[in-house]
Amino acid sequence: MTEEIKNFKKKLSSIKINNEKELESFRLEYLSKKGLISSLFSKLKQVSKENKKFVGQQINEVKILANEIYDLSKIKFSSSDSNQKFEDYSKPIKILKLGSRHPISIVKNKIIDIFLKIGFDISEGPEIEDDWHNFTALNLPEYHPARDMQDTFYINKNPDWLLRTHTSSVQIRHMENNKPPIRTISPGRVYRNEDISARSHCFFHQIEGLYIDNNVSFVDLKQTLLHFTKELFGKNKIRLRPSYFPFTEPSAELDIYWGLNSEADYRITKGTGWLEILGCGMVDPNVLNNCGIDPKEYSGYAFGLGLERIAMLLYQIDDIRTLYENDIRFLNQFSKSI
Ligand code: PHE
C-alpha cells in the first residue's frame, strides 16, 4: 500500500493542468466522492491495525497535495478571468502546518533565559577560528599535550585556521574587547574530529559562561551553578569534582544528583544517581593576562556545557544522530515545547 501511495504522489506532482476544463476533470478524477483519493481511504480498511495510523497519515498527505494543486490552479485561472475581481472571503481558509522548535534550540533558549535573568549578556564569535583564540590565549601553547583532548579539524589553506573546538574562543574575543565587569554566555556550534556514534558526533553545540570582576570567588561559581541546576532540572543537590582544564585553575566537573527512581535513572547514572553536567573553574591568571586583564585586580570563573547532552537527558533521546536527521516525525514531538 505504501508503494501505491508513493507512486500516486509521484503521479500527482507531475500533473499539469492547462485550463479550467482540465481542472474540473482533475477534481472529478481525484477529489470527488468517487475519486481516487476516496478510494485510497476506503482501502485503509485492509491495512493492519498497527500500520493504520501511518498509512492514514500518508494518504492524508496525498489529499493535501491534491487539494493544493487544485487550489493553486484555480487561483491561476480565476485571476486571469477579468470578471472575477473579488475574492470570496466566505470560503474556508487553508490550514497551514505549524513548525516546531528544534530540541537543541529549546534547550539553548531555556539556558539563555536563566542567565539573562541574572545579569549575563550573550556573545558570539566565528566558527572558523585562529589558533590564538581557540588554544594559545587559553593557556594551551603549541606543544601543550592537552591540545590532544580536543581532536581538531584544521583548515588546509592556512595552518593557523581551524574549526573551533569550543566556544571558549568567544570568551577570549569578548575579554579582548571589553573591560570588566564581564558577565557573558556564548552559545554556538563547535567541531571535533570524533567518530560518529550514538553518543558522539563531529559537531555539537555548547554554551559557555564567563564572569570577571573584582573578588569573584569559587563560592560565586558554586552558587551560580546551583541556581542554574535548580532552574533547568529542578534538582538542588550538586557536587564539584576536581578536574583539569588548561584555562582554569582550580578546575572542576559539576555533577548533579539525578536520583535513582526509575530503571532509566540507573542506566543513565550507571547506578550512582550522579550525572556529570559541565566543566568549570576559576579563570587561570595567564588567560586574563593574555587578554589584557590584570589578574591582580580581577578574578573570574568560567564554565562550559554541551547542549546535545542536556537535550538528550531532558527529552530521553538515546541517539545523538536523531538530533541532526531532521525527521519530521521526531521533530513534531517537540511542537508543544517552547
Ligand atoms: N571549554 C571546555 C570544553 O569544551 C569546557 C570548559 C569551559 C571548562 C570553561 C572549564 C571552563 O570542554
Boltz pocket constraint, residues with backbone or C-beta under 6 A from the ligand:
constraints:
  - pocket:
      binder: B
      contacts: [[A, 165], [A, 166], [A, 167], [A, 168], [A, 208], [A, 209], [A, 245], [A, 248], [A, 252], [A, 279], [A, 280], [A, 281], [A, 302], [A, 303], [A, 304], [A, 305]]
      max_distance: 6.0
